[in-house]
Structure formats: structure tokens, C-alpha cells
Amino acid sequence: MTPLFNKDTDLVGWLSEDKKNIFDTAMNWVAFVASDSSVWNVNKKNWCGHLYGNNIRDYTGKTLFWNPDTPISNTSPPYRPYTPFTPFIPFRPFQPFTPVGGWSSLT
């Protein structure tokens, strides 16, 4: 786990080793990192910013949380990522033939 600090050098959370999940200091899962490095809040399902190295920049491009392993820098506001869409419900397949010996009784 990689520690994350705020501007006052207070420990505010942890970034998982695979850089896909963010936890608060009580180890509650609070955010996840999508494949495009965008950071999303777990509870509110809103976009918070982007992951750059071990630092997190907010949606205005300013550093929000940082780690000493990555230099601190700000950028112009990043592009807002697309919100994932709900997949279509698939068509129901045709009823298959009963296999030899019948179907399992487990559900």
C-alpha cells in the first residue's frame, strides 16, 4: 500500500499496490481508479480527478493527494471521462434440448 498525504502532510489514505483502489485511513474503500486513470468516488459514483504516478489531481488539474515518490505538479483541467453505459439486456436463447441423463437438480 502506498500512503497518500494532503497539502499539510497529513496521512489521508492509501493507494493499493496495483493502483486500482483507494482506501481511507480506516481502510474503508473510498475510490477506484478506472483503466484511463480517472478516479471515481465509490459512494457517490462521481468523478474526482485522475491518478498521475502516485499522486491524485482533482478535476481542475490541481494536486489533491500526493506521495513523496512522485513529483508534485499541476496541469490544465483534464478531459472529463465518459460515464460507462449500462449494457443491453441480451436476447433470451432458444430452449435447448434436454441432455442425456437430464438437467442438474441444483440451481
Summary of the structure (lengths in Angstrom):
residues: 107
radius of gyration: 21.0
end to end distance: 39.5
largest distance: 69.2
contacts: 218
relative contact order: 0.14
helix: 0%
strand: 34%
